[in-house]
Amino acid sequence: MDAEQARHWKNQSTVKEFILLGYQGHPVLLFSAFLAIYLAILLGNGLIVVVTTLDPALHTPMYFFLRSLSGLEICYTSVTLPKMMANLILGDLSISLIACAAQMFFMLFLGATECLLLVAMAYDRYLAICQPLHYMTIMSHKVRVGMVVSSFAISLVVHLLQIGFVFSLPFCGPNEIDHFFCDIPPILRLACADLYANELAVYAENILMVVLPFSLIVASYAHITRNILRMPSGTGRQKAFSTCSSHLIVVSLFYGSGMLVYLHPQTEDSLKVDKFLSLFYTVIVPLCNPLIYTLRNREVKVALTKLLCKKRAFEVGTG
């Protein structure tokens, strides 16, 4: 907001709620589409959590992280999709200031936790391929639990500070957000104050929670690739690459869309593009994760088949 607009709104009442414009037109069709996607996300990620928990063969570090990622994806999409579907079907686009702050916090908190969790998964693959003899010793249960808990803790502290910083700003109008959830870039455009310090804080947070983790993943895979290429057996190289390919696809989708949204100068046109790109890391990635990890992972497919066979046998036995 420029100085002239700020002066205009100074004498107006303070904003108590925002209007999430979201996606306009065909509300029933959009509601049906997003409901189907949300149910698919819950089912797909829920199945991975159940399968990797019940099958003893999948009680390994790699599947521990995959189970954590799937549980996180369920929480992550639940922050935005139910509210968006309610807006579409009820026609009420409003969200209170407190609810907006809560939604923004959980989106940033869970999204950044996923960034850090993907780093932990890259480190897990690095140890498995580059230091296989010490893998199980280094990646003990205590260590992997500590890595997941640390991911949550670091993200929690950073984003409590970030949310406090954003919502300490005065919002005197207008109150329409051209987005389907409360995100930092469109919210900052509605503040009637100097945004230099806030924009600096946003870039610092992006460097810490997006660029740095992504750099660590790239460094891990540089070492992994070098070690794979040194393997004498073509079969060994193919197997090693296959254990990393699913993770690399998820990293590319999640970080690619996230960086395009948060690491470029914000303009009126870019905000419209950002709304579309946000669908990738909030909806498409959680939807694709189960497919990527099951279709490209033989062990998960075998475990899922065993689970379904047991269920069928139980139904036949009790029928």
Disulfide bonds with the S-S distance in Angstrom:
Cys100-Cys182 2.09
Cys172-Cys192 1.80
